[in-house]
């Protein structure tokens, strides 16, 4: 199964300017494109909804980022685990507010 990354929009793909879309963060966009070329699947994992979400998806598409899912689990993961929990399942979570929790504190 392919690696799956859940990626946040604001502060990760673009600078924080919510509800507007901030300036692109080129290093993140470049990394997404490299990972996608290697077969990694991406889920847009954002609090944006409605027109703001549509604008974000279009903004990403203009930068050649097309998501395998948006705020939902990938169908193959649902099949693999036999459940579709509210928590988005991924191998990595890219978010500007993330904290890497050690196995043991």
C-alpha positions as CSV (number, residue, x, y, z in Angstrom):
1,X,0.0,0.0,0.0
2,X,1.2,3.5,-0.8
3,X,2.3,5.9,1.8
4,X,-0.4,8.4,2.8
5,X,0.1,11.9,4.0
6,X,-2.6,14.1,5.5
7,X,-1.6,17.7,4.8
8,X,-2.9,20.9,6.2
9,X,-3.5,24.0,4.0
10,X,-3.0,27.1,6.1
11,X,0.5,27.4,7.5
12,X,1.7,24.4,5.6
13,X,1.0,24.8,1.9
14,X,0.5,28.5,2.2
15,X,1.1,31.2,4.8
16,X,-1.6,31.7,7.4
17,X,-4.1,34.2,6.1
18,X,-7.3,32.5,6.8
19,X,-10.0,33.0,5.6
20,X,-8.0,34.2,2.6
21,X,-5.3,32.0,1.0
22,X,-1.8,33.2,2.0
23,X,1.3,33.2,-0.1
24,X,2.5,29.8,-1.3
25,X,5.2,28.0,0.7
26,X,7.3,26.8,-2.3
27,X,9.4,24.3,-0.3
28,X,6.3,22.4,0.8
29,X,4.7,22.5,-2.6
30,X,7.9,21.1,-4.1
31,X,8.1,18.3,-1.6
32,X,4.4,17.4,-2.2
33,X,5.1,17.2,-6.0
34,X,8.2,15.0,-5.5
35,X,6.3,12.7,-3.0
36,X,3.4,12.4,-5.4
37,X,5.7,11.5,-8.3
38,X,7.0,8.7,-6.0
39,X,3.5,7.4,-5.5
40,X,2.6,9.0,-2.1
41,X,-1.1,9.7,-1.8
42,X,-2.2,13.0,-0.2
43,X,-5.3,13.9,1.7
44,X,-6.1,17.6,2.1
45,X,-6.7,17.8,5.9
46,X,-8.2,21.2,6.6
47,X,-10.9,23.1,8.6
48,X,-11.9,24.9,5.4
49,X,-15.5,24.3,4.2
50,X,-17.8,25.5,1.4
51,X,-16.5,28.2,-0.9
52,X,-13.2,28.5,1.1
53,X,-12.5,24.8,0.6
54,X,-13.4,25.0,-3.1
55,X,-11.0,28.0,-3.4
56,X,-8.2,26.1,-1.6
57,X,-8.6,23.0,-3.8
58,X,-8.5,25.2,-6.9
59,X,-5.4,27.0,-5.6
60,X,-3.7,23.7,-5.1
61,X,-4.8,22.4,-8.5
62,X,-3.2,25.6,-10.1
63,X,0.0,24.4,-8.5
64,X,-0.4,20.9,-9.9
65,X,-1.4,19.4,-6.5
66,X,-4.3,17.0,-6.9
67,X,-5.6,15.3,-3.8
68,X,-6.6,11.6,-3.5
69,X,-9.1,12.7,-0.8
70,X,-10.3,15.8,0.9
71,X,-11.1,15.7,4.6
72,X,-11.9,12.0,4.4
73,X,-10.2,8.6,4.5
74,X,-9.0,6.9,1.4
75,X,-11.3,4.1,0.2
76,X,-8.4,1.6,0.3
77,X,-7.7,2.4,3.9
78,X,-11.4,2.0,4.8
79,X,-11.4,-1.4,3.1
80,X,-8.1,-2.4,4.7
81,X,-9.3,-1.7,8.3
82,X,-13.0,-2.3,7.8
83,X,-14.0,1.0,9.3
84,X,-14.3,4.7,8.4
85,X,-13.5,6.6,11.6
86,X,-13.8,10.4,12.0
87,X,-10.0,10.6,12.4
88,X,-8.2,10.7,9.1
89,X,-5.8,7.8,8.7
90,X,-2.4,8.6,7.4
91,X,1.2,7.5,7.7
92,X,2.3,11.1,8.1
93,X,0.5,14.3,9.2
94,X,2.0,17.5,7.8
95,X,0.8,20.5,9.8
96,X,2.5,23.7,11.0
97,X,1.1,23.2,14.5
98,X,2.1,19.6,14.8
99,X,4.2,18.3,17.7
100,X,6.1,15.1,17.4
101,X,5.2,13.1,20.5
102,X,8.0,10.7,21.6
103,X,7.1,7.1,22.1
104,X,7.6,7.6,25.8
105,X,7.7,11.0,27.6
